[in-house]
Amino acid sequence: MQRALMHHYANQLIDLLLVLVAAWMVPAGIFFIYAYFAGLKYPVGESVVGRLLVISFFLITASIWLPIVASALALSLIGYLWSRIRANQRSSLDETQPG
């Protein structure tokens, strides 16, 4: 049950990633077409819109990947601590049982 639930949430996260990237691609595509026809030599440096698009892309990317990396690290730490606790419990049970 839990595995199916995690699979469902992972699919929703991937869908959210695709929607955010697709939503960002529309104004970026329009801007790059404008920059080409306007003859801008350095579209990001010469235009405020270009700078905003680059900043927004980094914000979208950070808002997606930072929680994923942070949760992966947290889950890894929890798993490591859990396995150490279980190993300590097993070793303490082995010591208390008469052999």
Secondary structure, 3 states (H helix, E strand, C coil): CHHHHHHHHHHHHHHHHHHHHHHHHHHHHHHHHHHHHHCCCCHHHHCHHHHHHHHHHHHHHHHHHHHHHHHHHHHHHHHHHHHHHHHHHHHHHHHHCCC
